[in-house]
Amino acid sequence: MAWEYNLAYWGGSCGVIEGEGKMVGKGQINELKTYAISIALEGSGQHDYTEEQYETLIDLMKDLRERWQFKAWNVLSAAEVIQPPQKQEDAEPGPKFDWRRLTELGLSLDVEERLQPSDNFEEKELQNKMKEWGYAFGMDTDEHFRRRLSAFRQRYLQHIDLGGATFSGYDTAGVESLLQQRQKLMDLP
């Protein structure tokens, strides 16, 4: 599930998207749009969303989950899937969206509440873990990787002060937390 987007990619263990390719100037893409439901909320994400918007979104997502049995790990933001990755100021749904409202209801995943930073936060290891989670980095340039990392941080680490770090043990620990949660849910009967 994703917010409004154009060309996109999502990998990982979603289990439904087959085939992928690369588009010059855009990066790795697949048929995510064929399998996704886009939901857009009015607003830029620079200001708080209203209680009415959250209530309507939650009701809609509960209905969609009942009908289509989507997995919480496949509830994504446009900033996580759009190719090439967006600049932070353009990332949707923006920094003011409260993802925990969805997580608390089992409609999405989030990193552990008391996340402890990993000792291993080398760039290549972080990139590999992010790819395992499902991300692609556009044309695999440093700029596109940093944009995708920014989207990851905005979505999953917004409650942690990273102090402007280029890479952080929290980045690696956050992805590892999501991978572990997904695996536990996939192992359930």
Disulfide bonds with the S-S distance in Angstrom:
none
